[in-house]
Amino acid sequence: MRILDYGHAAEYVVKAAQAVFGAGSVECAEWLGNQLHQLRHGDCQKLLDALRRLEQQNPLEYLDKRKEQIRYREFEALGYPIGSGMIESGNKLVMQSRLKRSGMHWARASVNPMCALRTVVCSDRWAQEWPLITQQLRHKH
């Protein structure tokens, strides 16, 4: 399952509204308030219908192709994050803190294995995962 970052999807809705109503206009603000609420808490098909009425093809086509990825109400009900902030923060804390330390140099082929090991360590799963990792390594050699 893939989830399109809510902020990214909202940018397309904002661009459509600004193109039709004018950035900063009352009409733009009212339409955006309704549609962004619909995007996050309502039925994404209603948002797509509203974009269709605005005749803004690029935002409509982009979001329509990804309608399975913008079912935010359902995703939040299942406990999934709809924004990428948590992932980006995790990447910074887990991966970049290990790979970008002073004096660190990595061969391209070593980066993914290092990231996998770092993920296991940071998620406190070493005891469960290390035996599986060593078993796979033994079968390769």
N, C-alpha and C positions, 0 to 999 in steps of 0.2 A: 504494500500500500504506500502510495506517495501522497504527501500533503504539500500543496503550494503554500509558501510562506504568506500569511495573511497580509502583512504589510506590502508585499510585492503585488498581490492581487488588488489591494486597495488602491495602489498607485494607478493602475489601469482605469479604475472607476473614476478616480479624481481627474485624470487627464481627459476622459470623455466629458465629464461634467464641465470642466473649465473650457473646453473647446466649444461647447454648445451654449452655455450660460454666461461665460466670462468669469475669469478668476476673481474671487472676492465679492461676487454679486450675491444678493440675498437669495435669488432663485437657485444659484449654484449651491450655496450652503444648505438650503432646505432639501434640495434633491439629494445632495451627498449624504446628509444626515440620515435620510430615509433609506437610501440604497446601501450605505455602509452597514447600517443596522441589519438590513435584509441579508447582506453578504455574511455577516458574522453569526446572526441568530436565527435567520429565517430560511427560506427556500431559495437556493441558488438559482433555480430556474426563473423565479420572479425577477431576480436581478438581471439575468440575461435578457428577459423580455423587456425590461426597462431600458437596457442598453440598445436593444434592437429598435425601440421606438425613437431613440436619439439619433439613429443612423450613424453611429460611430463604429465603423467596420473593424479597425485594428483591435481596440479593446474587446469588442464582442467576439471576434474570431479567436483571440488569444485565450480568453476565459472560457469560451464555449468548448474549445479543444481540451480544456483542463477541468471540465465541470465535475469529474469524479474526484478531483484533487481539491475542490473548494467547498466540500460539504462540511463546513466548519462546525455547524450545530451538532452534527453526528460525531465528528471527531472529538469535540470537547466533551460530549456526553460519555464517550469511551475513555476519556482521560488523556487523550493525545494532545501534545502541544501543537498550536497552529502557527506559531511564529518560530523563527530560526534562532532567536536570541540564546536559548538554552544550548543549542547545538554549537553555535559559534563560541560561546563562553567555554563550553567543554573542550572544544578544539584548542582554544587558546591555553587553557589551564593544563590539559592533559598532553596534547601533542606538541604545541609550539614551545612549551616550557622545557620539554626534553630535547627537541630537535634543534632549537635555536639558541642554546646556551653558548656562552663565550667559548670560542675555540673549537666548537663542534663542527665536524665535517662528516658528511654522509655520502656513501656511494648510493646512487639511485636505487639499486637493487635491495639495499638494506633498509630503506625508509618504511615500506609497508610492514615488514616483519617487526621492526622496532615499534611502530605504532600499535600493532596487534598486541605485542607483549606489554606495552605501556597501558593499554586499555585493560588488560587482564589484571595488572597490578593495581591500577587506580580504582577498579570496581571490586577489589578485594575478592577475586576469584582464582588466585594463584593455585591454591591447594586443589581445586577441582580441575583447572585447565592444564596445568603443567604436565601431568601424566599423559593427557591426550596429545599435547604438543610433542612431547618426547617420543611417543609411540609413532606419530606421523613422520617425524624426522628419521626414525630408525627404518621405517618402511621405504623411505626415499633413497637411503644409502645402502 
